[in-house]
Amino acid sequence: MLPVSRILFICLLVYPSLVRARFNLPLPLQHPDPEFVVQEFQRRVNASISRGQTLADSGNAVSKDQLPCLTGNPIDDCWRCDGDWANNRQRLADCAIGFGRSALGGKGGQIYVVTDSSDRDPANPTPGTLRHAVIQTEPLWIIFSGDMLIGLKHELIVSSYKTIDGRGAKIHITGGGCITLQYVSNVIIHNVRVSNCVPSGKAMIRSSPTHVGYRGLSDGDGISIYSSHDVWIDHCDLSRCTDGLVDATRGSTAITISNSYFSHHNEVMLLGHDDSYVQDSAMQVTIAFNRFGEGLVQRMPRCRHGYIHVVNNDYREWEMYAIGGSANPTINSQGNRYIAPVDPNAKEVTKRVDTAEKEWAGWNWRSDGDIMVNGAFFVASGKGLSDIYAKASSIEPRSAALIDQLTVNAGVFGDPPRDNSGGISNPGLGGGGGPFAGDGGNGNVGSSGGDGGYFGMIYGSGASPSFTTTTMFLSILIILALWITNRDHPLSLFFRWWLSCSGNFYI
């Protein structure tokens, strides 16, 4: 039998995240200075644009290999300037910026070449399929032998330290559940199309080489991020799913969503589980260089708690609103272009969901350098707003006038250029030269010393413990006892009586 002092000590060791969330203390995966991350983002953009301008103004002829380096987009400039990128794919992992900048993906692991587009048995996936690749425990850089339409039967459960790299091929993922990241970290999803995802489940699905488990019905998200961190979604095309296109919930954080194209959907992006889930206060997400296109209605994103940096995106269409939130999230909107719909009742960019003005008036929502088109307007709020954003604004966000240039390649590579008022062409895409000319087939998949098979090496995938309601209630009661130093205090007497009635502890 244990004395109370030991019980309390054990509880603090076992449930630190619960203690932090319940008492609103900083969570371990939360960056302590989000404005520093914002500043670093702006520095990277400024440096990339300056470099492109220097090349253009040098008076020297710009080579075909240099064309992709002139957009000023720091992510693309980081790897597309390498004419041999197909043999140096893992350099991409060094190119992320924003809160998801530390996502490693499968960096350091072997190349896994997906050669089979089927998904015949989610409980026993066939070697060479995407499902077989993503459940392995080792870090893997997953590429494709050619163009593929992958129709999933059920959720694709991705383990930690994986990169799904669709460069050099046209990869389309659709069907049941689509992509699920649950209790994982260090995942990169790059250059894939995800659409028409529908609920599925109530089936046995393998999540690792040694574990097969029953899964309930999924929501039908395009990409679902659940209790995960260090995630980067880049150059994807998402549309027409049953629930959200990208949903990040249950304490997920350190996420960047960049260079992607969203279209034909109602509830586009959810960041935060529900208003009462305080662990989402650690959520930090960067949304950058994306194009929100035709047929969108709302939630670009819809936020709860956390710090959301929305920067240099092109909002081409919405029916209800673009950015919404509840439960006091911080919204830092910088250098975006918002083009309002014709509907005179839908001109406002922002929406505070189910919250009275006297409450949201203190939330920190900031518009800095945004361009408002066709009557669009952003309702800012927050006491001391200028002080809170002083650091973030110390480096000016790039003008929204550069939006066409920064988002010219939003979506998957190889698509025809979409309409943009700047008239900028897509350098090096399709059949026109640049690093993607001639891509496709087995000859371009690249390698980092692989053996020509499917994969190699070992790493862990990282699960997270779950808490039952009873365990949480018991832990909170025990933790509260820390503040009771007098054994004759009425609350102390109550705790001692309650614990003794449980028959498990000695006081």
C-alpha positions in Angstrom: 0.0 0.0 0.0 1.3 3.5 -0.9 1.1 6.8 1.0 -0.6 9.7 -0.7 2.7 11.5 -1.4 3.9 8.6 -3.6 0.6 8.3 -5.3 0.7 12.0 -6.2 4.2 11.8 -7.5 3.3 8.8 -9.7 0.3 10.6 -11.1 2.4 13.6 -12.1 4.9 11.3 -13.9 2.2 9.3 -15.7 -0.2 12.1 -16.7 1.9 15.2 -17.4 0.0 16.2 -20.6 -3.3 15.9 -18.7 -2.1 18.2 -16.0 -0.9 20.8 -18.5 -4.1 20.8 -20.5 -6.4 20.9 -17.4 -4.5 23.8 -15.8 -3.7 25.6 -19.1 0.1 25.2 -18.9 2.3 25.1 -22.0 2.2 21.8 -23.8 5.4 20.0 -24.8 4.9 20.2 -28.6 3.8 23.9 -28.5 6.4 26.3 -29.8 7.0 28.8 -27.0 7.3 31.8 -29.3 5.0 31.4 -32.4 5.8 35.0 -33.5 9.4 33.8 -34.0 8.1 31.1 -36.4 6.2 33.8 -38.3 9.3 36.0 -38.6 11.3 33.1 -39.9 8.6 32.4 -42.5 8.8 36.0 -43.7 12.6 35.9 -43.9 12.5 32.8 -46.1 10.0 34.4 -48.4 11.9 37.7 -48.7 15.2 35.9 -49.3 13.6 33.7 -52.0 12.0 36.6 -53.8 15.2 38.7 -53.7 17.1 35.8 -55.1 14.7 35.5 -58.0 14.8 39.2 -58.7 18.6 39.1 -58.7 18.6 36.3 -61.3 16.1 38.2 -63.4 17.9 41.5 -63.2 21.4 40.1 -63.7 21.2 40.6 -67.5 22.3 37.0 -68.1 20.1 34.6 -70.0 18.0 32.5 -67.6 18.5 28.8 -68.3 15.7 26.3 -68.5 16.8 24.8 -65.2 16.6 28.2 -63.5 13.0 28.9 -64.6 11.4 27.0 -61.7 13.5 29.1 -59.3 11.9 32.5 -60.2 8.6 32.3 -58.4 10.0 33.4 -55.1 8.2 30.6 -53.4 10.8 29.4 -50.8 9.5 25.8 -50.6 9.7 25.2 -54.4 12.9 27.2 -54.8 14.5 24.9 -52.2 14.4 21.8 -54.3 13.2 22.6 -57.8 16.5 24.4 -58.7 18.2 21.0 -58.6 18.1 19.6 -62.1 18.7 16.1 -60.6 16.0 16.3 -57.9 14.7 12.9 -58.9 17.9 11.3 -57.6 17.9 13.6 -54.6 14.3 13.4 -53.5 14.9 13.5 -49.8 16.2 17.1 -50.0 12.5 18.0 -49.9 12.5 17.3 -46.2 14.7 20.3 -45.7 12.3 22.6 -47.5 9.3 23.0 -45.2 8.6 26.3 -43.4 6.2 27.4 -40.8 5.0 25.3 -37.9 5.5 22.0 -39.7 9.1 22.9 -40.7 10.6 20.0 -38.6 8.6 17.2 -40.3 11.2 14.7 -41.4 9.0 12.3 -43.3 11.0 9.3 -44.4 14.3 11.2 -44.5 17.2 8.8 -43.9 15.1 5.8 -44.8 15.2 3.8 -48.0 13.1 4.4 -51.1 9.9 2.3 -51.3 8.6 2.1 -54.9 4.8 1.5 -55.1 4.2 -0.7 -58.2 0.7 -1.9 -57.5 -2.3 0.4 -57.3 -4.7 -2.2 -55.8 -6.1 -2.3 -52.3 -7.6 -5.8 -52.3 -7.2 -6.7 -48.6 -6.7 -3.9 -46.0 -6.0 -6.5 -43.3 -3.2 -8.1 -45.3 -1.9 -5.6 -47.8 0.1 -6.8 -50.8 3.8 -5.9 -51.0 4.3 -3.2 -53.5 1.0 -1.4 -52.6 0.7 2.0 -51.0 -1.0 0.4 -48.0 1.8 -2.0 -47.5 4.3 0.9 -47.6 2.7 3.2 -45.1 2.2 0.6 -42.3 5.9 -0.3 -42.1 7.7 0.6 -38.9 10.9 2.0 -40.5 11.2 5.4 -42.0 10.4 5.2 -45.8 10.4 7.6 -48.7 7.5 6.3 -50.8 7.4 7.0 -54.5 5.5 5.5 -57.5 6.6 3.6 -60.6 4.0 5.5 -62.7 0.6 7.1 -62.8 -1.9 5.5 -60.5 -5.5 5.7 -59.5 -5.6 4.2 -56.0 -9.1 3.3 -54.9 -9.1 2.6 -51.2 -11.4 0.1 -49.6 -10.9 1.6 -46.1 -8.8 4.2 -44.3 -5.1 4.3 -45.2 -3.5 4.3 -41.8 -0.1 6.0 -42.1 2.6 5.3 -39.6 5.3 7.7 -38.4 8.4 8.8 -40.5 6.8 8.4 -43.9 6.9 10.5 -47.0 4.3 9.9 -49.7 6.0 11.6 -52.7 4.0 11.7 -55.9 6.5 13.8 -57.9 7.1 12.4 -61.4 3.7 10.7 -61.6 0.0 11.5 -61.5 -1.2 9.9 -58.2 -4.9 10.0 -57.4 -6.2 8.6 -54.1 -9.9 8.1 -53.6 -12.5 5.8 -52.1 -13.1 4.6 -48.5 -11.8 6.8 -45.6 -8.7 8.1 -47.5 -5.6 9.2 -45.5 -5.5 8.9 -41.7 -2.7 10.1 -39.4 -3.5 9.0 -35.9 -1.0 9.2 -32.9 1.9 9.6 -35.4 4.6 12.2 -36.2 6.9 13.2 -39.0 4.7 12.6 -42.1 5.0 14.4 -45.4 2.4 14.1 -48.1 3.5 15.7 -51.4 2.1 16.0 -54.9 -1.0 13.7 -54.7 -4.6 14.3 -55.6 -7.2 13.2 -53.0 -10.9 13.3 -53.9 -14.3 11.7 -53.5 -13.4 10.2 -50.1 -16.4 8.5 -48.4 -17.1 7.0 -44.9 -15.9 3.4 -44.5 -14.9 1.0 -41.8 -16.5 -1.5 -39.5 -13.7 -3.7 -40.7 -10.3 -5.2 -39.8 -7.5 -2.9 -41.0 -3.8 -3.4 -40.6 -1.9 -0.5 -39.1 1.5 -2.1 -38.7 3.2 -5.4 -39.7 2.3 -6.9 -36.3 -1.1 -5.3 -35.6 -4.5 -5.7 -37.3 -7.5 -4.1 -35.5 -11.2 -3.4 -35.9 -11.9 0.1 -37.1 -15.2 1.9 -36.7 -16.9 4.0 -39.3 -14.6 6.8 -40.6 -15.8 10.3 -41.4 -14.8 10.4 -45.0 -12.1 13.1 -44.7 -9.5 13.6 -47.4 -6.7 13.8 -44.8 -7.5 13.3 -41.1 -4.8 14.3 -38.6 -5.6 13.1 -35.1 -3.3 13.5 -32.1 -0.3 13.9 -34.4 2.5 16.4 -34.9 5.2 17.4 -37.3 3.0 17.0 -40.4 3.6 18.7 -43.8 1.0 18.6 -46.6 2.4 20.2 -49.8 1.3 20.5 -53.4 -1.8 18.4 -53.0 -5.1 18.8 -54.8 -8.2 18.1 -52.6 -11.9 18.1 -53.5 -15.3 16.5 -53.1 -15.0 14.5 -49.9 -17.8 13.6 -47.6 -16.6 15.4 -44.5 -13.5 17.7 -44.4 -10.7 17.9 -47.0 -8.1 18.3 -44.2 -9.1 18.0 -40.5 -6.6 18.3 -37.6 -8.0 17.5 -34.2 -7.3 16.1 -30.7 -4.1 18.0 -29.8 -2.5 17.8 -33.3 0.1 20.5 -33.8 3.3 21.6 -35.7 1.5 21.4 -39.1 2.1 23.2 -42.4 -0.4 23.0 -45.2 1.2 24.6 -48.3 1.0 25.0 -52.1 -2.2 23.0 -52.4 -5.4 23.5 -54.3 -8.8 23.2 -52.7 -12.1 23.1 -54.7 -15.7 21.8 -54.9 -16.4 21.3 -51.2 -18.5 22.5 -48.3 -16.5 22.3 -45.0 -13.0 22.5 -46.3 -10.7 22.5 -43.2 -11.3 21.9 -39.5 -8.6 22.8 -36.9 -9.7 21.8 -33.4 -11.8 19.0 -32.0 -14.4 20.9 -30.0 -14.6 24.1 -27.9 -14.1 22.2 -24.6 -11.0 20.2 -25.8 -8.4 22.4 -24.2 -5.4 20.4 -25.5 -6.1 22.0 -28.9 -4.8 25.2 -27.4 -1.3 23.8 -28.3 -2.3 23.6 -32.0 -0.1 25.7 -34.2 -0.7 25.5 -38.0 0.7 27.4 -41.0 -1.5 27.7 -44.1 0.6 29.2 -46.9 0.7 29.6 -50.7 -2.5 27.7 -51.2 -5.3 28.5 -53.7 -8.8 28.1 -52.5 -10.7 27.7 -55.8 -14.1 27.1 -57.3 -17.1 25.5 -55.5 -16.0 26.2 -51.9 -18.5 27.2 -49.2 -16.8 27.6 -45.8 -14.1 26.6 -43.3 -10.9 27.7 -44.9 -10.1 27.0 -42.1 -12.5 26.8 -39.1 -10.4 27.0 -36.0 -10.7 26.3 -32.3 -8.0 27.4 -29.8 -4.4 27.5 -31.0 -2.4 29.8 -33.2 -3.2 29.8 -37.0 -0.9 31.6 -39.4 -2.7 32.2 -42.7 -0.2 33.7 -45.1 0.1 34.4 -48.8 -2.9 32.4 -49.9 -5.3 33.1 -52.8 -9.0 32.9 -51.7 -10.8 32.9 -55.0 -14.3 31.8 -53.9 -16.5 31.1 -50.9 -20.3 31.1 -50.4 -20.6 31.7 -46.6 -17.2 32.8 -45.2 -13.5 32.0 -45.5 -12.0 31.9 -42.0 -14.1 31.0 -39.0 -13.5 30.1 -35.4 -14.7 29.6 -31.8 -13.0 29.1 -28.4 -10.6 32.0 -28.8 -8.1 30.9 -31.5 -5.4 33.4 -32.6 -5.7 34.2 -36.3 -2.7 35.9 -38.0 -3.8 36.7 -41.6 -0.9 38.1 -43.6 -0.5 39.0 -47.3 -3.5 37.0 -48.6 -5.9 38.0 -51.4 -9.6 37.6 -50.5 -12.0 37.9 -53.4 -15.5 38.1 -52.1 -18.5 36.5 -53.8 -21.2 38.4 -55.5 -23.7 37.8 -52.7 -23.9 41.0 -50.6 -24.5 39.0 -47.5 -21.3 37.0 -47.8 -18.6 39.7 -48.2 -17.1 39.2 -44.7 -14.0 37.0 -44.7 -14.4 36.1 -41.0 -17.0 34.4 -38.9 -17.1 33.9 -35.1 -19.2 30.7 -34.8 -21.9 30.7 -32.2 -20.2 33.3 -30.0 -21.5 36.7 -28.8 -19.6 39.8 -29.7 -18.8 40.7 -26.1 -16.9 37.4 -25.9 -15.0 37.4 -29.3 -14.1 41.1 -29.1 -11.1 40.0 -27.0 -9.9 37.3 -29.5 -6.7 38.1 -31.4 -7.6 38.1 -35.1 -5.4 40.2 -37.2 -5.3 41.2 -40.9 -1.9 42.5 -42.0 -1.2 43.4 -45.6 -4.2 41.4 -47.0 -5.8 42.6 -50.3 -9.6 42.8 -50.2 -11.4 42.4 -53.6 -15.0 42.8 -54.6 -16.1 44.3 -51.2 -14.4 41.6 -49.0 -13.7 42.7 -45.4 -11.9 41.2 -42.5 -13.3 41.9 -39.0 -10.2 42.1 -36.7 -10.4 41.9 -32.9 -8.4 41.7 -29.8 -7.3 43.9 -26.9 -3.7 45.0 -27.2 -3.6 43.6 -30.7 -0.8 45.8 -32.0 1.4 44.8 -29.1 0.8 41.1 -29.5 1.6 41.2 -33.2 4.5 43.7 -32.9 7.1 40.9 -33.4 5.2 39.2 -36.2 4.9 42.6 -38.0 8.5 43.7 -37.6 9.2 42.0 -40.9 6.6 43.0 -43.3 4.6 40.2 -45.0 5.1 40.0 -48.7 2.5 42.1 -50.5 -0.6 40.2 -51.7 0.2 41.7 -55.1 2.7 38.8 -55.4 0.0 36.2 -54.7 -0.1 35.1 -58.4 3.6 34.6 -58.4 3.8 32.7 -55.1 0.8 30.4 -55.8 1.4 29.8 -59.5 2.1 26.2 -59.0 -0.5 25.5 -56.3 -1.8 21.9 -56.5 -0.2 18.9 -58.1 2.5 19.4 -60.7 1.6 18.6 -64.2 -1.8 20.2 -64.2 -2.4 22.9 -66.7 -1.9 26.4 -65.4 -5.1 27.7 -63.7 -6.4 31.2 -64.3 -4.6 33.9 -62.4 -4.7 37.6 -63.0 -1.0 37.9 -63.1 -0.6 36.0 -66.4 2.3 34.0 -65.1 3.0 30.7 -66.8 3.8 27.4 -65.1 7.6 27.0 -65.5 8.9 23.5 -66.2 5.6 21.7 -66.0 3.7 19.3 -68.3 5.5 18.8 -71.6 7.6 22.0 -71.4 10.9 21.2 -69.9 12.1 22.0 -66.4 12.7 19.3 -63.8 9.5 17.4 -64.7 10.2 17.0 -68.4 10.3 13.3 -69.3 9.3 12.1 -65.9 7.3 8.9 -65.5 8.0 5.2 -65.4 10.6 3.3 -63.5 13.5 5.2 -64.9 13.0 8.3 -62.8 12.0 7.1 -59.4 15.4 7.8 -57.9 17.2 6.0 -55.1 19.2 6.5 -52.0 21.1 3.3 -52.1 18.0 1.0 -52.2 18.2 -2.5 -53.4 15.6 -2.3 -56.1 13.0 -3.9 -54.0 10.2 -2.3 -52.0 11.9 -1.0 -48.9 14.6 -1.2 -46.1 15.5 0.1 -42.4 13.7 0.4 -39.0 12.1 3.1 -36.8 9.2 3.4 -34.4 5.7 4.7 -35.2 4.9 6.1 -31.8 1.5 5.5 -30.2 -0.2 7.6 -27.6 -2.0 6.4 -24.5 -5.7 7.0 -24.2 -7.5 8.1 -21.0 -10.8 6.9 -19.8 -13.2 9.2 -18.2 -12.7 7.4 -14.8 -8.9 7.7 -15.0 -9.1 11.4 -15.9 -11.5 12.1 -13.0 -9.4 10.2 -10.5 -6.2 12.0 -11.7 -7.7 15.4 -11.4 -8.9 14.7 -7.9 -5.5 13.5 -6.9 -3.7 16.4 -8.5 -6.0 18.9 -6.7 -4.8 17.3 -3.4 -1.4 18.9 -4.0 -2.9 22.2 -3.1 -4.2 20.9 0.2 -1.4 21.0 2.8 -3.5 20.7 5.9 -4.7 17.2 6.6 -7.6 18.6 8.7 -8.8 20.7 5.8 -12.4 19.7 4.9 -11.3 18.9 1.3 -8.4 16.8 2.6 -10.8 14.9 4.8 -13.1 14.4 1.8 -10.2 13.0 -0.4 -9.1 10.7 2.4 -12.6 9.4 2.9 -13.2 9.0 -0.9 -9.9 7.2 -1.5 -10.5 4.9 1.5 -13.9 4.0 0.2 -12.4 2.9 -3.1 -10.4 0.3 -1.1 -7.2 0.9 -3.2 -5.1 3.4 -1.3 -3.7 3.8 2.2 -3.8 7.3 3.7 
